[in-house]
Amino acid sequence: MSIWECCELLNEFVDESDPDLDEPQIEHLLQTAEAIRRDYPNEDWLHLTALIHDLGKVLLHPNFGGEPQWSVVGDTFPLGCSFDEAIVHNQYFKDNPDSKHLVYNTKLGVYTENCGLDKVTMSWGHDEYMYRVAKENCTTLPAAGLFIIRFHSFYAMHRSDSYKYLMNEEDEEMLKWLRIFNKYDLYSKSKVRINQEEVKPYYLSLIKKYFPEKLRW
């Protein structure tokens, strides 16, 4: 399946975890991408990253397993170390056996100081799925694009500065781009619909530049 075909599948879904959006997901993708394109016209990789950042939500579709929304959307967080208080609904971690584990309930857990987020196992969700799809299909998106895709729901890190002790210097550089992206992810939502046919040729050209024609999902 091509990336654009996958985008069209998201016409069928509204993210129940997002209090600011009741439009189909493809509208959110296009609104985010077009807003960034307006302000960062020379960063075409960022336009495409915005378009595909939520494509992992295709896991909700029956053709991709029809997963329940709770297992696909929402915030993500590291596994194998203590659950930070900045994670949304952190009070429920008390029922998770990892919160009482001698290693997993420590600050570093199974990791070492400044090991880098590429060494960290994250909770499963649409971020991690799309990141792996992009990697598996040998995308030529820059590292910052992959970082945005994988960690845009890791709010404890990029909004509350939690888990900084796991990050290395490269992560700090990538985080600058994620914070730029996050402003558009959150604040580009609008009732004004994007003309899909009008912008489609531009995004198809970017997909062709950074991805193969068909992807293994």
C-alpha positions as CSV (number, residue, x, y, z in Angstrom):
1,M,0.0,0.0,0.0
2,S,1.2,3.5,-0.7
3,I,1.5,6.2,1.9
4,W,-1.3,8.3,0.3
5,E,-3.6,5.2,0.2
6,C,-2.9,4.8,3.9
7,C,-3.7,8.5,4.5
8,E,-7.1,8.0,2.8
9,L,-7.9,5.1,5.2
10,L,-7.7,7.6,8.0
11,N,-10.8,9.4,6.6
12,E,-12.8,6.8,8.6
13,F,-11.4,7.6,12.0
14,V,-11.6,10.4,14.7
15,D,-9.1,10.2,17.5
16,E,-11.2,9.9,20.7
17,S,-8.2,10.9,22.9
18,D,-7.9,14.3,21.3
19,P,-10.2,16.9,22.9
20,D,-9.5,19.5,20.2
21,L,-10.4,17.5,17.1
22,D,-13.6,15.9,15.9
23,E,-12.6,15.9,12.2
24,P,-11.3,12.7,10.4
25,Q,-7.6,12.1,11.0
26,I,-6.6,12.9,7.4
27,E,-7.8,16.5,8.0
28,H,-5.5,16.8,11.0
29,L,-2.6,15.4,8.9
30,L,-3.1,17.9,6.1
31,Q,-3.8,20.9,8.4
32,T,-0.6,20.2,10.3
33,A,1.5,19.7,7.2
34,E,0.1,22.8,5.4
35,A,0.6,25.0,8.5
36,I,4.3,24.0,8.7
37,R,4.7,24.3,4.9
38,R,3.5,27.9,5.2
39,D,6.1,28.8,7.9
40,Y,9.0,26.5,6.9
41,P,8.7,26.5,3.1
42,N,12.2,25.1,2.5
43,E,12.0,22.2,4.9
44,D,10.1,19.8,2.7
45,W,11.0,16.8,4.9
46,L,9.2,18.5,7.7
47,H,6.1,18.9,5.6
48,L,6.1,15.2,4.8
49,T,6.8,14.2,8.4
50,A,3.8,16.2,9.5
51,L,1.6,14.5,6.9
52,I,2.6,11.0,8.1
53,H,3.2,11.5,11.8
54,D,-0.1,9.9,12.8
55,L,-0.3,7.3,10.1
56,G,0.3,4.6,12.7
57,K,-3.4,5.1,13.7
58,V,-4.2,3.0,10.7
59,L,-3.9,0.1,13.2
60,L,-7.5,1.1,14.1
61,H,-8.6,-0.1,10.6
62,P,-10.0,-3.6,10.2
63,N,-7.4,-4.3,7.5
64,F,-4.7,-3.6,10.1
65,G,-6.2,-5.6,12.9
66,G,-8.9,-3.2,14.1
67,E,-7.1,-2.4,17.4
68,P,-9.0,-0.6,20.1
69,Q,-8.2,3.1,20.4
70,W,-6.7,2.8,23.9
71,S,-3.9,0.6,22.5
72,V,-3.1,2.9,19.6
73,V,-3.6,6.6,20.6
74,G,-2.6,8.6,23.7
75,D,0.7,9.4,25.4
76,T,3.8,7.2,25.2
77,F,6.5,6.6,27.8
78,P,9.6,4.5,28.4
79,L,9.5,1.0,29.7
80,G,12.2,-0.6,31.9
81,C,12.6,2.3,34.3
82,S,10.4,4.1,36.7
83,F,7.2,5.8,35.6
84,D,7.5,9.5,35.8
85,E,4.8,11.6,37.5
86,A,4.5,13.7,34.4
87,I,2.9,10.8,32.4
88,V,-0.8,11.4,32.0
89,H,-2.9,9.3,34.4
90,N,0.3,8.2,36.2
91,Q,-1.8,7.2,39.3
92,Y,-2.8,4.0,37.5
93,F,0.7,2.7,37.3
94,K,0.4,1.5,40.9
95,D,-1.4,-1.5,39.5
96,N,1.4,-2.2,37.0
97,P,3.8,-4.9,38.4
98,D,6.7,-2.9,36.9
99,S,6.1,-0.2,39.5
100,K,7.1,-2.7,42.2
101,H,10.0,-4.3,40.3
102,L,13.5,-4.0,41.9
103,V,15.0,-2.8,38.7
104,Y,12.2,-1.4,36.6
105,N,11.1,0.9,39.4
106,T,14.4,2.7,39.6
107,K,15.4,6.0,37.8
108,L,17.6,4.4,35.2
109,G,16.2,0.9,35.3
110,V,17.7,-1.2,32.6
111,Y,19.5,1.8,31.0
112,T,22.6,3.8,31.5
113,E,22.9,7.6,32.0
114,N,22.6,9.4,28.7
115,C,22.4,6.2,26.7
116,G,20.3,7.8,24.0
117,L,16.6,7.4,23.3
118,D,17.3,5.1,20.4
119,K,18.3,2.5,23.1
120,V,15.0,3.0,25.0
121,T,12.0,0.7,24.7
122,M,8.9,2.8,24.4
123,S,5.3,1.8,25.1
124,W,3.4,0.6,22.1
125,G,1.2,3.0,20.0
126,H,0.8,4.6,16.7
127,D,4.1,6.5,17.1
128,E,6.3,3.4,17.5
129,Y,4.4,1.6,14.7
130,M,4.9,4.3,12.1
131,Y,8.5,4.8,13.1
132,R,9.2,1.1,12.5
133,V,7.3,1.1,9.2
134,A,9.4,4.0,8.0
135,K,12.7,2.4,9.1
136,E,11.7,-1.0,7.6
137,N,11.0,0.6,4.3
138,C,14.3,2.5,4.2
139,T,13.0,6.0,4.2
140,T,15.5,8.8,3.4
141,L,13.8,11.2,5.8
142,P,16.4,12.9,8.1
143,A,16.9,11.7,11.6
144,A,14.9,14.6,13.0
145,G,11.9,13.4,11.0
146,L,12.1,9.9,12.4
147,F,12.6,11.4,15.9
148,I,9.4,13.4,15.5
149,I,7.4,10.4,14.3
150,R,8.6,8.2,17.2
151,F,8.3,10.6,20.0
152,H,5.6,13.2,19.2
153,S,3.3,11.5,21.9
154,F,6.1,11.3,24.5
155,Y,4.8,14.4,26.2
156,A,6.5,13.7,29.5
157,M,9.8,14.3,27.7
158,H,9.1,17.2,25.3
159,R,6.6,19.1,27.5
160,S,7.7,18.4,31.0
161,D,11.5,17.7,30.5
162,S,11.2,14.3,32.1
163,Y,13.7,11.5,31.3
164,K,16.4,14.0,30.2
165,Y,18.9,11.7,31.9
166,L,18.3,9.1,29.2
167,M,18.9,11.5,26.3
168,N,22.3,12.1,24.6
169,E,23.5,15.2,22.7
170,E,21.9,14.1,19.4
171,D,18.5,13.7,21.1
172,E,18.8,17.3,22.4
173,E,19.3,18.5,18.9
174,M,16.4,16.5,17.6
175,L,14.2,17.7,20.4
176,K,14.4,21.3,19.0
177,W,12.7,20.1,15.8
178,L,10.1,18.1,17.8
179,R,9.1,21.2,19.8
180,I,8.7,23.2,16.6
181,F,6.6,20.4,15.2
182,N,4.5,20.1,18.3
183,K,3.2,23.6,18.1
184,Y,1.7,22.8,14.7
185,D,0.5,19.4,15.8
186,L,-1.5,20.9,18.6
187,Y,-2.5,24.4,17.3
188,S,-3.2,24.0,13.6
189,K,-6.5,22.3,14.2
190,S,-9.4,24.0,12.4
191,K,-12.9,23.5,11.0
192,V,-11.6,24.9,7.7
193,R,-11.1,21.8,5.4
194,I,-8.0,21.4,3.2
195,N,-8.7,20.8,-0.4
196,Q,-7.2,17.4,-0.7
197,E,-7.0,17.2,-4.5
198,E,-5.4,20.6,-4.7
199,V,-2.5,19.7,-2.3
200,K,-2.2,16.0,-3.3
201,P,0.3,16.4,-6.1
202,Y,2.8,18.3,-3.8
203,Y,2.7,15.6,-1.1
204,L,2.8,12.8,-3.7
205,S,6.1,14.4,-4.9
206,L,7.5,14.3,-1.4
207,I,6.4,10.8,-0.8
208,K,8.2,9.8,-4.0
209,K,11.3,11.6,-2.8
210,Y,11.6,10.0,0.6
211,F,9.8,6.7,0.3
212,P,9.4,3.7,-2.1
213,E,6.2,3.7,-4.1
214,K,4.7,0.8,-2.1
215,L,5.4,0.1,1.6
216,R,5.3,-3.0,3.7
217,W,3.0,-2.3,6.6
